[in-house]
Amino acid sequence: MSSSATSVSAAASSAVSKVASATKAAATTVKIDKVKRLAHRKTGMTYQWYIITGCVFGLGVWYAISLVRSSYLRRKGAAARAAGTSKESAAAASGGSSAANVPSALGVMFNNYRNVAVLPLYIYQRSTLNEWFFTIAYTAIVIALGLRASGSQNTWDIANPMGMVAFAQMPFIVGLASKNNVLSALTGISYEKFNYLHRAAGRVCVLTTALHTFAWIKKGLGKHGPGDVVFTTGVVAAVGLLMMFLTSFQPIRKMFYEFFLIAHIAFALMFIVAAYLHWPDFDYWVWPCLLIWGLDRFVSMARMIVINKAWLLPFAKRRAEHSACKVELVDPNVVRITVNRPILRWIPGQHAYVTMPQVAALRYEQHPFTLATIPDESGDAVFIVRAQTGFTRRLVNSLTTDVTTDINAYIEGPYGTTHRMNHFDTVVLVAGGTGITYALSHLLDIIKHGREGNTAVGVVHLVWNVRQGANVAWIAPFINAALEKGSGNTRVVLSVYITRSHASDEPNADGTDDADVDPNGVDTPATGSDSSTTEVNEKDRDHSEKYVAASGLSPAAAAVTRFYHGRSHVEHILRSDLAASTADGAGLGVAVCGPTSLLLDSRRAVFKVNSASAVLQGQKPLSLHCQTFGW
Ligand SMILES: Cc1cc2nc3c(=O)[nH]c(=O)nc-3n(C[C@H](O)[C@H](O)[C@H](O)COP(=O)(O)OP(=O)(O)OC[C@H]3O[C@@H](n4cnc5c(N)ncnc54)[C@H](O)[C@@H]3O)c2cc1C
């Protein structure tokens, strides 16, 4: 055999042996992975994910059914309205109870206790029973799975199982915190509404990490004592988690939001990396968590780049064009921001993040604001912003004229899922202060659908509690334009309640100063008392004209607007709107965005009006949606 043939055969045999050893290594990895997976399945933590998947599937099916139902009711109601065959409200038409109404009455009773009533503040925040149910159920199931794992080893040693529970929370916690959230897309539940579950899973992680730590201390640390990498990384992970927990209490979130945000991300990274190094075998919880996080950041960045045409930003002239915005001081403490970004499309109730590096203390801090209008051919998006104490205050303070176009704004969005309203017979939109942004976008959307003959809504009633009548000027241009184009078969009613009271009229009132209180204004009594509201039109017509003149409303808009002194009495409003409602669509829909007192008042009102006995008598069920400016 020649020497070249010998070397070829040697090379071939070495290649074969390399392939064989690579195959063996791959097989071993697969085997280890399989063993790890099986071991983990034995501990039961994969069941947590089966349960979550099952719940998401159930909620997804429910969401799909509700989409189909609302689309059907919207078309049915619109057709009846166009044909002039709308049915009179069953509440007015019938007098007696009917067995056919029993399921609806039971549904209303269930929904009232589950979703409308809130538990007292002293228990924990103002949560609904629904939120409590899911918080407790989630915590109980996950801890039970951990205990089951301890029990299955017949040792009742909770140390490692609790560590596993903590690991298994990671993807869920991060997934629920992301703005670009798959769970929200599948279930229609907005990411900010999921925030309570993010907190619940976070608390479970803190609790189980503590149990894991103390159980190991009690057992004695053995070979993993001080100096060992498992010990060091475990301590770092636990400290990171504890710091994350301590810096996320509500007072800190409220007072130092940017600090909270930076600390939260930094400590989360500290925890995740240290936990991975602590026990790399559980990397299959860590990688998905980092992947979800990375994807969220990537999608957010991509949105920001596309909406603001970031590839043109290096060119000064194009930058000015694509980051331009108009800021108008419409009140000493309120600005209206208009940006022209034709590519940004959204649905009513959604919000977007605004970055203004020239104004912000931390150059690229982002703040969420509700999109107050609806997308149209102009490509304009409008935000109405009340100055708080941080970025928003700096924005107001930076203005030297009432209107400026010198500030650059970068927009990212839209975010949040919306509450559909066009399938209701009557819609009542209740707003307090800048909560008008949420209500206005729905109002404009319903008017547009009315014009297109594409809504079941016969009456849309905007109820706005605002400090001064002249504040109507914030929204007058949009209402004037919408009504000028017409609202088809949909009747529009605007009720403005002039409260002249302090900062608690705002959806994000906590921590707001009262500096801008009208010095001549009077504090009105809390909502709910009949005497708190007096119709200005009836009492003092001059006043009404004065308000109309100051508000900038067109004659068509002024004709449908009534001004009142005092706060709105939501229960009265609902009762009278319900009595006048037709019954082709889904009954009466109520959406509220405002301060806590207004939300509570509206909840109470819906609870009372939407009673099971009334529904048994034939009254159509009410549907309530509450929106807040925070999480
Ligand atoms: C979904 C959503 C929609 C909103 N829509 C509007 C709107 O249409 N009009 C309006 O005036 N306000 C709106 N807000 C509230 C607005 O985002 C805050 O008032 C604003 O970010 C306060 O900035 P600041 O630095 O001046 O706040 P600070 O004075 O520092 O804090 C005031 C309050 O705002 C909260 N906050 C501060 N920064 C943020 C942030 N980046 N993200 C979330 N909350 C923050 C704080 O926790 C605190 O409770 C909305 C908030 C959310 C969550």
The ligand as a MOL file (V3000), in Angstrom:
LIG
                    3D

  0  0  0     0  0            999 V3000
M  V30 BEGIN CTAB
M  V30 COUNTS 53 58 0 0 0
M  V30 BEGIN ATOM
M  V30 1 C -51.7600 52.4890 30.7860 0
M  V30 2 C -51.5710 53.9050 31.2790 0
M  V30 3 C -52.1700 54.9530 30.6070 0
M  V30 4 C -51.9900 56.2680 31.0550 0
M  V30 5 N -52.5970 57.2940 30.3910 0
M  V30 6 C -52.4440 58.5610 30.8180 0
M  V30 7 C -53.0630 59.6670 30.1510 0
M  V30 8 O -53.7500 59.4970 29.1430 0
M  V30 9 N -52.8800 60.9020 30.6650 0
M  V30 10 C -52.1310 61.1390 31.7780 0
M  V30 11 O -51.9940 62.2940 32.2010 0
M  V30 12 N -51.5330 60.1210 32.4310 0
M  V30 13 C -51.6670 58.8510 31.9750 0
M  V30 14 N -51.0460 57.8160 32.6380 0
M  V30 15 C -50.2480 58.1220 33.8110 0
M  V30 16 C -48.8710 58.5860 33.3620 0
M  V30 17 O -48.1590 57.5410 32.7450 0
M  V30 18 C -48.0790 59.0770 34.5740 0
M  V30 19 O -48.7790 60.1260 35.1690 0
M  V30 20 C -46.7300 59.5830 34.1670 0
M  V30 21 O -45.9240 58.5170 33.7030 0
M  V30 22 C -46.1110 60.2650 35.3650 0
M  V30 23 O -44.7710 60.6160 35.0630 0
M  V30 24 P -43.9420 61.4670 36.1390 0
M  V30 25 O -42.4930 61.1510 35.9600 0
M  V30 26 O -44.3120 62.9130 36.0260 0
M  V30 27 O -44.5180 60.8080 37.4400 0
M  V30 28 P -44.2060 60.9350 38.9920 0
M  V30 29 O -44.6450 62.2430 39.5290 0
M  V30 30 O -42.8160 60.5040 39.2440 0
M  V30 31 O -45.2110 59.8060 39.5040 0
M  V30 32 C -46.6270 59.9900 39.4440 0
M  V30 33 C -47.3180 58.6240 39.2780 0
M  V30 34 O -47.0580 58.1050 37.9720 0
M  V30 35 C -46.4910 56.7920 38.0640 0
M  V30 36 N -45.4760 56.6800 37.0250 0
M  V30 37 C -44.3760 57.4360 36.9050 0
M  V30 38 N -43.6660 57.0560 35.8370 0
M  V30 39 C -44.3420 56.0220 35.2790 0
M  V30 40 C -44.1110 55.1880 34.1570 0
M  V30 41 N -43.0330 55.3270 33.3800 0
M  V30 42 N -45.0050 54.2110 33.8830 0
M  V30 43 C -46.1030 54.0480 34.6540 0
M  V30 44 N -46.3840 54.8110 35.7320 0
M  V30 45 C -45.5110 55.7830 36.0350 0
M  V30 46 C -45.8820 56.7050 39.4570 0
M  V30 47 O -45.8440 55.3860 39.9260 0
M  V30 48 C -46.8090 57.5660 40.2700 0
M  V30 49 O -47.9120 56.8220 40.7170 0
M  V30 50 C -51.2090 56.5090 32.1910 0
M  V30 51 C -50.6000 55.4510 32.8680 0
M  V30 52 C -50.7770 54.1650 32.4250 0
M  V30 53 C -50.1230 53.0400 33.1590 0
M  V30 END ATOM
M  V30 BEGIN BOND
M  V30 1 1 1 2
M  V30 2 1 2 3
M  V30 3 2 2 52
M  V30 4 2 3 4
M  V30 5 1 4 5
M  V30 6 1 4 50
M  V30 7 2 5 6
M  V30 8 1 6 7
M  V30 9 1 6 13
M  V30 10 2 7 8
M  V30 11 1 7 9
M  V30 12 1 9 10
M  V30 13 2 10 11
M  V30 14 1 10 12
M  V30 15 2 12 13
M  V30 16 1 13 14
M  V30 17 1 14 15
M  V30 18 1 14 50
M  V30 19 1 15 16
M  V30 20 1 16 17
M  V30 21 1 16 18
M  V30 22 1 18 19
M  V30 23 1 18 20
M  V30 24 1 20 21
M  V30 25 1 20 22
M  V30 26 1 22 23
M  V30 27 1 23 24
M  V30 28 2 24 25
M  V30 29 1 24 26
M  V30 30 1 24 27
M  V30 31 1 27 28
M  V30 32 2 28 29
M  V30 33 1 28 30
M  V30 34 1 28 31
M  V30 35 1 31 32
M  V30 36 1 32 33
M  V30 37 1 33 34
M  V30 38 1 33 48
M  V30 39 1 34 35
M  V30 40 1 35 36
M  V30 41 1 35 46
M  V30 42 1 36 37
M  V30 43 1 36 45
M  V30 44 2 37 38
M  V30 45 1 38 39
M  V30 46 1 39 40
M  V30 47 2 39 45
M  V30 48 1 40 41
M  V30 49 2 40 42
M  V30 50 1 42 43
M  V30 51 2 43 44
M  V30 52 1 44 45
M  V30 53 1 46 47
M  V30 54 1 46 48
M  V30 55 1 48 49
M  V30 56 2 50 51
M  V30 57 1 51 52
M  V30 58 1 52 53
M  V30 END BOND
M  V30 END CTAB
M  END
